[in-house]
């Protein structure tokens, strides 16, 4: 009789854990609170002129503008931060931070702004009344309002006039076992500054790096617990 | 006098009955796929409830790949035009539009949801 050693059993269970994070859920299975999807962004690899993540996002989500930068939908903004003491500048993409305690969810009067079990913060446009409280509450300016009637939407991202929208962390890709379009675009067209993964899975690259290296959350003082971590600022 | 009233009433009833038979059920474009997720009478009556239940399950709980899906409805029931480009399912003569026009109901789904399967511009 073959005896399974304790070591082999542990190794096997670890392997299952790692592959599960990258796999699509079975049909009919709900998102699990045992997962917490997040991003780790290395600002040292983020160039000033590069907009690969923004372009990738717009193409994936079918975001079209009206040449009105103040009101056109934007899921990712590219920020320039400057240290006033020495004048050094850094660049970083800022999208919905998928907070553990999202301010947008607190203020929503209808329950449209919601957090999924796996930590992804979404707008339920079915019940969004377009009041835009969430846009005012969000300290990261992560949400946009759809001002115009839409046509030619992507099947995986319904969007329409009079509702608020924001980064979904490409929930349709994650549910299918993929990773967000911005991360993919940054890896292929940019410098690979973005890492996506499950922060609650101790075996995932992102969890191991967050545990071993110093990372920051922007406006951590607010205590919202963002799932997007930055390195190098 | 009574006779005249009866005659008029009879005439009105005949006209009403004729009007009720005038609007035949419209012809619908044939679906691409095979059998639907449920029988036609069930779908006619319950598709809105099925979709409303499913939208909450999918968006709020992350449940995917189950029976009722608006995306699958569009994928199966949309048609291609003469130029081989997909025709929006809300266009006149298309599946959703034809039946909703017949019952004088306006579906709001497609103010946000895609009306074709492809990535339209």
Contacts between the chains, C-beta under 8 A, distances in Angstrom:
chain1	res1	chain2	res2	distance
A	25	B	62	7.4
A	25	B	64	7.1
A	26	B	65	7.7
A	27	B	64	6.6
A	27	B	65	3.0
A	27	B	66	6.0
A	28	B	63	5.9
A	28	B	65	6.6
A	28	B	66	5.2
A	29	B	63	6.8
A	30	B	57	7.9
A	30	B	61	4.4
A	30	B	62	5.5
A	30	B	63	5.2
A	31	B	61	6.4
A	31	B	62	3.1
A	62	B	119	7.0
A	114	B	60	6.1
A	116	B	60	7.1
A	116	B	61	7.5
A	116	B	62	5.6
A	117	B	61	7.2
A	117	B	62	6.8
A	118	B	62	6.9
A	122	B	59	6.6
A	124	B	56	8.0
A	124	B	59	5.4
A	124	B	60	6.4
A	125	B	112	5.8
A	126	B	55	5.9
A	126	B	56	7.8
A	126	B	59	7.3
A	149	B	111	7.5
A	150	B	111	7.7
A	150	B	112	7.2
A	151	B	115	7.9
A	151	B	120	7.6
A	152	B	114	7.7
A	152	B	120	4.0
A	152	B	121	5.4
A	153	B	112	6.7
A	153	B	113	6.8
A	153	B	114	4.7
A	153	B	120	7.9
A	154	B	114	6.3
A	154	B	119	6.0
A	155	B	71	5.2
A	155	B	74	7.2
A	155	B	113	7.7
A	155	B	114	4.2
A	155	B	117	6.5
A	155	B	119	7.9
A	156	B	71	7.9
A	158	B	112	3.9
A	158	B	113	4.4
A	158	B	114	6.9
A	159	B	112	5.8
A	160	B	111	4.3
A	160	B	112	3.4
A	161	B	111	6.9
A	163	B	112	7.4
A	171	B	62	7.4
A	175	B	62	6.2
A	175	B	64	5.2
A	176	B	64	8.0
